[in-house]
Amino acid sequence: MEKEELVSVIMCFYNEPIRYVSKSVESVLAQTYKNLDIIFILDNPQNKIIYNFLKKIEQENNNIVLVVNESNLGLVKSLNKALQL
């Protein structure tokens, strides 16, 4: 059997409503392709609602990494940071 390629999924969040964050995360977790490496970038460290939600998801899944920026870097710098991981 041929090994499936690892696919990295990067999701960056700032101040989106939690309902959109949860739907996005649920969509990625529901994929039938399971060889996923998921990186969440929280670009707003003050958003405790999104942080707590993403932290819980990270703790439940060993293929998820949560990165919290110390300050708002913006989308491009946040995505570049995730690509370096």
C-alpha positions as CSV (number, residue, x, y, z in Angstrom):
1,M,0.0,0.0,0.0
2,E,1.4,3.4,-1.0
3,K,1.8,5.9,1.9
4,E,-0.4,9.0,1.6
5,E,1.4,12.3,1.2
6,L,1.3,14.6,4.2
7,V,-0.9,17.7,3.6
8,S,-0.4,20.8,5.8
9,V,-3.5,23.0,6.4
10,I,-2.9,26.5,7.7
11,M,-5.7,28.5,9.2
12,C,-5.2,32.0,10.5
13,F,-7.7,33.7,12.8
14,Y,-8.0,37.2,14.1
15,N,-11.4,38.4,15.2
16,E,-13.8,36.1,13.4
17,P,-17.0,35.2,15.1
18,I,-16.6,31.9,16.9
19,R,-19.4,30.3,14.9
20,Y,-17.3,30.8,11.7
21,V,-14.1,29.6,13.4
22,S,-15.9,26.4,14.7
23,K,-17.4,25.7,11.3
24,S,-14.0,26.1,9.6
25,V,-12.3,23.9,12.1
26,E,-15.0,21.2,11.9
27,S,-14.8,21.2,8.2
28,V,-11.1,20.5,8.2
29,L,-11.4,17.8,10.9
30,A,-14.2,16.1,8.9
31,Q,-12.0,15.6,5.8
32,T,-11.8,12.0,4.7
33,Y,-8.1,12.5,3.9
34,K,-6.5,11.9,7.3
35,N,-2.8,12.5,6.8
36,L,-3.1,16.1,7.7
37,D,-0.9,18.4,9.7
38,I,-3.0,21.4,10.8
39,I,-1.5,24.7,12.0
40,F,-3.7,27.3,13.6
41,I,-2.4,30.8,13.9
42,L,-4.1,33.1,16.3
43,D,-3.1,36.6,15.2
44,N,-4.9,38.3,18.1
45,P,-3.7,37.0,21.5
46,Q,-6.3,39.0,23.3
47,N,-9.2,37.0,21.8
48,K,-9.6,34.5,24.6
49,I,-12.8,32.9,23.1
50,I,-11.0,31.8,19.9
51,Y,-7.9,30.9,21.9
52,N,-9.8,28.7,24.4
53,F,-11.6,26.9,21.5
54,L,-8.5,26.3,19.5
55,K,-6.5,25.2,22.5
56,K,-9.1,22.6,23.3
57,I,-9.1,21.3,19.7
58,E,-5.3,21.2,19.8
59,Q,-5.3,19.1,23.0
60,E,-7.7,16.6,21.5
61,N,-5.7,16.1,18.3
62,N,-2.1,15.2,18.0
63,N,-1.8,16.5,14.4
64,I,-2.7,20.1,15.4
65,V,-0.4,22.9,16.4
66,L,-1.7,26.2,17.8
67,V,0.6,29.2,17.4
68,V,-0.4,32.4,19.1
69,N,1.3,35.6,17.9
70,E,2.5,37.9,20.7
71,S,1.0,40.8,18.7
72,N,-0.9,41.3,15.6
73,L,1.4,40.5,12.6
74,G,-1.2,40.6,9.9
75,L,-2.1,37.8,7.5
76,V,1.0,37.6,5.4
77,K,3.5,37.5,8.2
78,S,1.3,35.0,10.1
79,L,1.1,32.7,7.1
80,N,4.9,32.9,6.6
81,K,5.4,32.0,10.2
82,A,3.2,28.9,9.7
83,L,5.1,28.0,6.6
84,Q,8.4,28.0,8.5
85,L,6.9,25.4,10.9
